[in-house]
Amino acid sequence: MSDVSQHAADIHEQFSDHIDVDVSDVEDRLTTLVDEYKVPVEEARRSVTNHYLEQAGLEREDIASGGSESVELAEIDEPEQWVDVTVKVIELWEPRSDSVAQVGLLGDPSGTIKFTKWAKSDLPSLDEGGVYRLENVVTDEYQGRYSVKLNKTTVIEELDDDIEVGTDTSEIEGAMVAMQSGSGLIKRCPEDDCTRVLQNGRCSEHGDVEGEFDLRIKGVVDDGIDAHEVIFDQDATEALTGISLEEAKEMAMDALDTTIVADEIGDEIIGTYYRIEGPTFGRYVLADDVSELAEPADPDPLLIRARSM
């Protein structure tokens, strides 16, 4: 079965209990996007799923994704995946939106992750310190920090057990050799608890929206052995570069081009050596503590690699 056929079968399974849809119609829609419009298959799947969500009058969290996989928290490195986890509730926080019933921090031996439980999911409450098996939760991502969301399809099983929660802090020293796409001045979806980065003014879940500006760096730091992907949020980016969000917006407005901000940041940090400490989420290190280092005695190999990236 081809990738498109498999995605079509998965989407059909999601909606077959809600609307009358034929798997061949689903596959035709996917094929048109992938073959004629050259849309990546995952983006095509999201677009087709959104079409049937609208047709069925459902929200994304009202449907499952055709089976979930048991994972440890450290293995979560991709958004919009459906997984099962066994976790301990480390801490509960005060929700900032009426749409959220509970929000807090979960942990397992591999590390920690934020969770959100929607108010409309009508699920039982989680207790701080409790250990639970959570089946069919969906992953999400914000500035490289992954989270899980509990929804109407989630099954909660309280366990008479305890879990030792692992640490996931990294410390790296090396040269900033590259900045990835999505660095600089970006726009995020303004919908409650979404925060996805917009592509051409469009959120992959909520469609065309008026985004809110944010500032970040997605950098690659080479320690001479490995290349580490590091994300600097707005506060860390402002501290590292001396460029505030307001200054970045003014800079982009003057040039009528948002890419000038990333160019300015790149000129400032590429080839500079840093010590960075912060939690690891998936493949990313989140920069919490950053200090600039003097160059090593022989910087040429790293700088040659930086220029080639």
Protein Blocks (a to p, Z undefined) as FASTA:
>chain_A
ZZklmmmmmmmmmmmmmmccdfklmmmmmmmmmmmnopafklmmmmmmmmmmmmnopafk
lpcehiaadddfklpccehiacddddddfbdcddfbfkbmbgcddddfkbccdddddfkl
opacddehiacddehiadddeehiacddddfklccdddddddddddfbdcdddddfbdce
hiajddddfbehklpaceehiafklopadddddddddddddehlaccdddddfklmmmmn
opafklmmmmmmmnopaklmmmmmmmmmgopacddddddehjbccdfbdcdddddfblml
mmmmmmmZZ
